[in-house]
């Protein structure tokens, strides 16, 4: 295997420094091309190169079907013989933390498990588990390079607070950045997880017959079934940076997200995740019941949380911030919706087993801008409701301080998004709208049941609209100010909901200014600091 971009750094070179917990790269090395040409082997050992070039370092790269990654003493590189869009992983793999800030670098897709359309001759069995250990970094070299987890397989990426796992662009590392422009959204394809959960993209008859096979967006693989408790693996203390791409062959909407959860069940959870600078959505749910908690979204081009096709999960502690990034010397805006909340792809008697999306979501902060996203020139909004979305939302803080140019809004209803309001199945509780302009939230703008948008959001005094000049953040600029005189509603402590996934709280928004010593506070603080530098 030719290590075409792996260099030995000389003794006078600057060291690679990972800043904060973000992985921003500060390196200006003087390099010589001492690349090592390692042969693939199946021994689990193998040779790398030490600093003296005597090839004594043990090869600690992963092995797939007799093909091992090439190790140069620091990094592991996996060529298209190891994994690609034409090779599926069928055995358990583990990616370890590499010494000296080493990186697992992939030239192609990492397809975990065998994809299956059950209307053909294949059957879905118990697939492999790919495990990523704390501190490991996996980097990808192209927009075609994705991680895809098939039904029956698992991706377990469980880091620690001190040693998070990173999935990122190879361009985040100077030694791999051939062009020299640094990392950017759409540098690689992101992560797709396919589960056996329930989605209203299939009919009841298809589920009963075992022929629910929904083609995923972006790069086709299949998902769906009848088990909302399905387990496709979990993630904790993970960063997913510079992912996504599109629109692809299907045109607008056929995109790759940072993390796509296709009918993933409640056996999977995604906690302490930082999604940064993705091309399309941060997390997109297509049905299922996967749970998410302690997630930060920064500078995602499209929607941070995109909900569709009957998602029934629970989410708590979400911090969403739209901002700007530098593209070829120009600052461009990132972010369409904090949430795009859609209820169903299909409805009616044929889909009775698959209800509309009805999640429980609590403790969310969404900070929007007045900019138009560089992706599609759409405005930055906090919430968009469509397609009979249903849900109960607690302790939200929606913030927009500026509408000087585009007069954008905090909450938007489109299509039949109002149906949930009319039927009484879409509500906010203990929430605050701190938006300088509320647009259609006027006393004269009525739903079909005669309720005004103001009355609906206010919910009999449960919630408050306090304007964009209110004081809602503490001195740190992101935690809810627990001493704010402008926030007059009381947080719902969530204990009465009987949901074991929800933690009791005493604050509105995602983060409390009284909780600066917690891992969650520090996770948000580090994520926002890293995004600000990017």
C-alpha positions in Angstrom: 0.0 0.0 0.0 1.4 3.4 -1.0 1.3 5.9 1.8 1.0 8.9 -0.5 0.6 11.6 2.1 2.2 10.3 5.2 5.4 12.2 6.1 8.0 11.9 8.8 8.3 15.2 10.7 11.8 16.4 11.3 13.2 17.1 14.8 12.8 20.8 14.2 9.2 20.6 13.1 6.4 22.0 15.1 4.3 19.5 17.1 0.7 18.7 16.3 -1.5 20.3 18.9 -5.2 19.5 19.4 -6.8 22.6 20.8 -9.3 22.3 23.6 -11.5 19.3 22.9 -12.1 20.3 19.3 -9.2 19.0 17.2 -8.4 22.3 15.5 -4.9 21.9 14.0 -2.0 24.2 14.7 0.9 22.8 12.8 3.6 24.2 10.4 6.0 21.3 10.0 9.1 21.1 8.0 8.8 17.7 6.3 10.7 15.2 4.3 9.0 12.5 2.3 10.1 9.4 4.2 6.9 7.5 3.5 6.9 3.8 4.3 5.5 1.3 1.7 3.9 -1.3 4.0 2.6 -4.6 2.6 -0.9 -5.6 3.8 -1.0 -8.7 6.0 -3.4 -10.6 8.1 -1.3 -11.3 11.2 -2.7 -8.5 13.2 0.9 -7.3 13.6 3.0 -6.1 10.7 5.6 -3.4 10.3 5.7 0.3 10.6 8.5 2.7 10.7 10.1 4.2 13.8 11.9 7.5 13.8 15.2 5.8 12.8 13.6 4.0 9.8 14.3 0.5 11.0 10.7 -0.7 10.7 10.3 -2.0 14.2 7.0 -0.4 15.2 4.1 -2.9 15.6 1.3 -2.5 13.1 -1.7 -1.7 15.3 -4.1 -0.8 12.3 -7.3 -2.7 11.9 -7.6 -5.8 9.8 -10.5 -6.6 7.5 -10.7 -10.0 5.6 -6.9 -10.4 5.6 -6.2 -6.8 4.6 -4.5 -4.6 7.2 -4.1 -0.8 7.2 -0.6 0.5 6.6 1.1 1.9 9.7 3.9 4.4 9.5 4.5 4.6 13.2 1.9 7.3 13.7 -1.1 7.0 11.3 -3.0 4.1 9.8 -4.1 4.4 6.1 -6.8 2.2 4.7 -6.9 2.0 0.9 -9.7 0.7 -1.3 -8.7 -2.9 -0.8 -9.6 -2.6 2.9 -12.9 -0.7 2.5 -14.8 1.0 -0.3 -18.2 1.3 -1.8 -17.7 -2.2 -3.2 -16.5 -3.9 0.0 -18.7 -4.5 3.0 -17.3 -5.2 6.4 -18.5 -8.6 7.6 -16.4 -9.2 10.7 -16.0 -7.3 14.0 -13.4 -4.5 13.9 -11.9 -2.3 16.5 -10.2 1.0 15.8 -7.8 1.9 18.7 -6.4 5.2 19.8 -3.2 5.7 17.9 -0.1 7.2 19.6 1.2 10.7 19.1 -2.1 12.0 17.7 -2.2 9.4 15.0 -5.2 9.1 12.6 -7.1 6.3 10.9 -7.4 7.6 7.3 -9.8 6.2 4.8 -9.7 6.6 1.1 -13.2 5.2 0.6 -16.4 4.2 2.3 -16.6 2.1 5.4 -19.6 -0.1 4.9 -20.4 -2.0 8.2 -22.5 -5.1 7.5 -24.2 -6.4 4.4 -26.9 -4.2 2.9 -30.1 -6.1 2.0 -33.3 -5.4 0.1 -35.5 -8.2 1.4 -37.6 -8.4 -1.7 -34.5 -9.9 -3.4 -32.8 -13.2 -2.4 -30.9 -11.8 0.6 -31.8 -12.1 4.3 -30.9 -9.8 7.2 -28.9 -11.6 9.9 -26.8 -10.4 12.9 -24.1 -8.3 11.4 -20.7 -7.3 12.7 -19.9 -4.7 15.3 -17.4 -2.0 14.6 -16.0 -0.6 17.8 -14.2 2.8 18.0 -12.2 3.2 21.2 -11.8 6.4 23.3 -9.4 8.9 21.8 -9.5 7.4 18.3 -9.8 9.7 15.2 -11.2 8.5 11.9 -10.6 10.8 9.0 -11.9 10.6 5.4 -10.6 11.9 2.1 -13.6 12.5 -0.1 -17.3 13.1 -0.3 -17.9 9.5 -1.4 -16.2 8.3 1.9 -19.1 7.5 4.3 -19.7 5.2 7.2 -22.8 3.1 6.5 -24.2 0.7 9.1 -26.5 -1.9 7.7 -29.5 -3.4 9.4 -28.3 -6.0 11.9 -24.9 -4.4 12.3 -23.6 -2.0 15.0 -21.4 1.0 15.3 -20.3 1.5 18.9 -18.3 4.6 19.3 -18.1 5.2 23.1 -15.4 7.7 24.0 -14.9 9.5 27.3 -15.0 13.2 28.3 -11.2 13.3 28.4 -10.8 11.2 25.3 -13.6 11.9 22.8 -13.8 10.1 19.5 -13.5 12.2 16.3 -14.9 11.5 12.8 -13.6 14.2 10.5 -12.1 15.4 7.3 -8.5 14.3 6.4 -8.0 17.9 5.5 -8.1 18.8 9.2 -4.5 17.5 9.3 -1.8 19.4 7.5 0.0 16.2 6.6 -3.0 14.9 4.6 -4.2 18.2 3.2 -2.7 18.0 -0.3 -4.4 21.2 -1.6 -3.8 23.2 1.6 -7.2 24.8 2.0 -7.9 23.2 5.3 -11.2 21.4 6.2 -14.6 22.4 5.0 -18.2 21.2 5.0 -18.8 18.3 2.6 -15.2 17.1 2.8 -16.6 13.6 3.5 -20.0 11.9 3.5 -21.0 11.5 7.1 -22.5 8.6 9.0 -25.6 6.6 8.0 -27.2 4.1 10.4 -29.9 1.8 9.1 -32.3 0.2 11.6 -35.2 -2.2 11.9 -37.5 0.5 13.4 -40.9 1.7 12.3 -41.2 4.4 9.6 -44.3 5.6 7.8 -42.4 5.3 4.5 -43.6 1.6 4.5 -47.2 0.3 4.6 -48.4 -2.0 7.3 -48.5 -4.9 4.8 -44.9 -4.4 3.9 -43.9 -4.5 7.6 -46.0 -7.6 8.3 -44.4 -9.3 5.3 -40.9 -8.4 6.1 -40.5 -6.3 2.9 -40.1 -2.8 4.4 -37.1 -1.6 2.5 -36.8 2.1 2.3 -33.9 3.5 0.2 -31.8 5.9 2.1 -31.0 9.4 0.9 -27.7 10.3 -0.6 -26.1 6.9 -1.2 -28.7 4.1 -1.5 -28.9 1.5 1.3 -32.0 0.0 2.9 -33.8 0.5 6.3 -37.1 -0.1 8.1 -38.9 -2.8 9.9 -41.2 -3.3 12.8 -38.9 -3.1 15.9 -38.7 0.4 17.5 -36.5 -1.2 20.3 -33.9 -2.1 17.7 -30.2 -1.6 18.6 -27.8 -0.4 16.0 -25.0 0.6 18.4 -24.5 3.9 20.3 -22.3 6.9 20.4 -21.0 8.9 23.4 -18.4 11.7 23.6 -18.1 11.9 19.8 -17.4 14.8 17.3 -18.6 14.6 13.7 -17.0 17.5 11.7 -17.1 18.7 8.1 -19.4 16.0 6.8 -22.3 15.7 4.4 -22.7 16.4 0.7 -25.3 17.0 -2.0 -27.6 17.4 -3.7 -26.8 14.1 -5.3 -28.3 12.0 -8.0 -31.9 12.5 -6.8 -31.6 16.3 -7.0 -32.7 18.7 -4.2 -33.2 16.8 -0.9 -31.1 13.8 -1.9 -28.3 14.8 0.5 -25.9 13.3 3.0 -26.1 14.5 6.5 -23.6 14.5 9.3 -25.5 11.7 11.1 -28.5 10.0 9.5 -30.6 7.8 11.8 -32.8 5.7 9.5 -35.5 3.9 11.5 -33.0 3.4 14.4 -34.6 2.0 17.5 -34.5 3.0 21.2 -31.8 0.4 21.8 -29.4 3.1 20.4 -28.6 6.4 22.0 -26.4 9.3 20.9 -25.0 11.4 23.8 -22.4 14.1 24.2 -22.0 14.7 20.5 -20.7 17.8 18.7 -21.7 18.2 15.1 -19.9 20.9 13.3 -20.0 22.5 9.9 -22.0 19.8 8.1 -23.2 20.4 4.6 -26.8 19.2 5.1 -28.6 18.3 8.3 -26.8 17.7 11.6 -29.0 14.7 12.7 -31.9 13.5 10.5 -34.3 11.0 11.8 -36.4 8.9 9.5 -38.8 7.2 11.9 -37.6 4.9 14.6 -37.2 5.8 18.3 -33.5 6.5 18.9 -32.8 8.8 21.8 -30.4 11.7 21.9 -29.0 13.8 24.7 -26.3 16.4 25.3 -25.7 17.4 21.6 -24.2 20.6 20.3 -24.8 21.7 16.7 -22.6 24.5 15.3 -22.7 26.0 11.8 -24.7 23.3 10.1 -25.7 24.5 6.7 -29.2 23.2 6.6 -31.2 22.0 9.6 -29.6 20.9 12.9 -32.4 18.5 13.9 -34.4 17.2 11.0 -37.3 15.0 12.1 -39.4 13.0 9.7 -41.3 9.8 9.0 -42.6 9.1 12.5 -39.7 9.5 14.9 -40.9 8.5 18.4 -37.8 9.2 20.5 -36.7 11.5 23.3 -34.2 14.3 23.2 -32.8 16.5 26.0 -30.1 19.1 26.3 -29.6 20.3 22.7 -27.6 23.5 22.0 -28.0 24.8 18.4 -26.0 27.8 17.1 -26.1 29.2 13.6 -23.1 31.3 12.6 -20.6 32.1 9.9 -17.6 30.4 8.4 -14.8 31.5 6.2 -14.9 30.2 2.6 -12.1 31.4 0.4 -11.7 34.6 2.4 -15.4 35.4 2.6 -17.6 35.0 5.7 -20.7 33.1 4.8 -23.8 32.2 6.9 -24.6 28.7 8.0 -27.9 27.4 9.1 -31.5 27.1 7.9 -33.7 25.6 10.7 -32.7 24.8 14.2 -35.4 22.2 13.8 -37.2 21.0 10.7 -40.0 19.0 12.2 -42.1 16.8 9.8 -44.6 14.3 11.0 -45.2 11.8 8.2 -44.3 10.8 4.7 -47.6 8.9 4.3 -50.8 8.6 6.3 -54.1 6.7 6.2 -55.4 3.2 6.9 -52.4 1.5 5.1 -50.0 3.2 7.5 -51.9 2.7 10.8 -48.9 1.0 12.5 -46.7 4.0 11.9 -48.0 7.2 13.5 -46.7 10.7 12.8 -43.6 11.9 14.5 -44.4 12.4 18.2 -41.2 13.0 20.2 -40.6 14.4 23.6 -38.0 17.1 23.5 -36.7 19.1 26.5 -34.1 21.7 27.4 -33.1 23.2 24.1 -31.4 26.5 23.2 -31.5 27.7 19.5 -29.5 30.8 18.6 -30.3 32.0 15.1 -29.0 34.8 12.9 -30.5 37.1 10.3 -28.3 35.6 7.5 -29.2 33.5 4.5 -27.5 30.1 4.4 -24.7 29.8 1.8 -26.3 26.4 1.0 -29.6 27.5 -0.5 -30.1 31.2 0.4 -32.8 30.2 2.9 -33.2 32.2 6.2 -32.1 31.1 9.6 -35.1 30.1 11.7 -35.4 28.3 15.0 -38.3 26.0 14.3 -40.2 24.9 11.2 -43.3 22.6 11.5 -44.8 20.6 8.6 -46.6 17.4 7.7 -48.6 16.9 10.8 -45.7 17.0 13.2 -46.8 16.2 16.8 -44.7 16.6 19.9 -44.4 18.0 23.4 -41.6 20.5 24.0 -40.4 21.6 27.3 -38.0 24.3 28.5 -37.1 25.7 25.1 -35.2 29.0 24.7 -35.4 30.4 21.1 -33.2 33.4 20.5 -33.0 35.9 17.6 -31.4 39.3 18.2 -31.2 40.6 14.7 -33.6 41.0 11.8 -32.0 44.1 10.2 -31.8 42.7 6.7 -33.9 39.7 6.0 -36.7 40.0 8.6 -36.4 36.3 9.5 -38.4 34.6 12.1 -38.3 32.2 15.0 -41.2 29.8 14.3 -42.6 29.0 10.8 -45.5 26.7 9.9 -45.7 25.3 6.4 -48.0 23.0 4.6 -50.1 21.0 7.0 -47.8 21.8 9.9 -50.7 23.5 11.7 -52.7 20.2 12.0 -50.9 19.3 15.2 -51.8 22.6 16.8 -55.5 22.3 15.8 -55.7 18.7 17.1 -54.0 19.7 20.4 -51.0 17.5 19.9 -48.3 20.1 19.4 -47.4 22.2 22.4 -44.6 24.1 24.2 -44.3 24.2 27.9 -42.1 26.4 30.2 -40.5 27.9 27.1 -39.3 31.4 26.1 -39.2 33.0 22.7 -36.6 35.8 22.8 -37.0 37.1 19.2 -36.7 40.7 18.1 -39.5 40.1 15.6 -42.2 37.5 15.8 -43.5 38.0 12.2 -46.7 36.0 11.9 -47.1 35.7 15.7 -49.8 38.3 15.9 -53.2 38.3 17.6 -54.9 38.4 14.2 -53.1 35.4 12.7 -55.4 32.5 13.5 -55.2 28.7 13.2 -58.2 26.8 11.8 -59.6 26.3 15.3 -59.7 30.1 15.9 -56.6 30.2 18.2 -54.0 32.8 17.4 -50.4 32.0 17.1 -49.7 34.1 20.1 -52.3 32.3 22.2 -51.0 28.9 21.1 -47.4 29.7 22.0 -48.3 31.4 25.3 -50.3 28.4 26.3 -52.2 30.0 29.1 -49.1 31.6 30.6 -47.0 28.5 30.4 -44.6 30.3 28.0 -43.4 33.8 27.4 -42.5 36.0 24.4 -39.9 38.5 25.7 -38.4 40.1 22.6 -34.8 40.1 21.2 -33.4 42.7 23.6 -34.0 40.6 26.7 -31.2 39.3 28.9 -31.3 35.5 28.6 -27.6 34.5 28.6 -25.0 34.7 31.4 -21.7 36.4 31.0 -20.3 33.4 29.2 -22.7 34.1 26.3 -24.4 30.7 26.1 -25.7 29.4 29.4 -29.2 30.5 30.5 -28.8 33.3 33.0 -30.5 31.9 36.1 -30.7 35.4 37.6 -32.4 37.0 34.6 -35.3 39.2 35.4 -36.6 38.9 31.8 -37.2 35.1 32.1 -40.3 34.9 34.2 -41.6 31.4 33.5 -40.6 28.5 35.7 -38.9 25.5 34.3 -40.7 22.2 34.2 -38.7 19.7 36.2 -39.9 16.9 33.9 -40.5 14.5 36.8 -44.2 14.2 36.2 -43.7 13.0 32.6 -42.7 9.5 33.7 -40.0 9.3 31.0 -36.9 7.5 32.4 -34.6 9.0 29.7 -35.3 12.6 30.9 -33.2 14.1 33.7 -34.8 16.4 36.2 -33.9 20.1 35.8 -34.5 23.5 37.2 -33.7 25.6 34.2 -34.9 26.7 30.7 -32.7 26.2 27.7 -29.9 23.7 27.2 -27.4 24.9 29.8 -27.6 26.5 33.2 -25.3 29.2 34.5 -25.4 27.5 37.9 -23.8 24.4 36.5 -20.4 25.5 35.2 -18.5 22.5 36.7 -20.5 19.8 34.9 -19.2 17.9 31.9 -22.2 19.1 29.8 -21.4 22.8 30.5 -17.7 22.2 29.6 -18.7 20.2 26.5 -20.8 23.1 25.2 -18.2 25.7 26.1 -15.4 23.8 24.2 -17.6 23.2 21.2 -18.6 26.8 20.8 -15.0 27.9 21.3 -13.8 25.5 18.6 -16.5 26.7 16.2 -15.6 30.3 16.8 -12.0 29.7 15.7 -13.0 27.8 12.6 
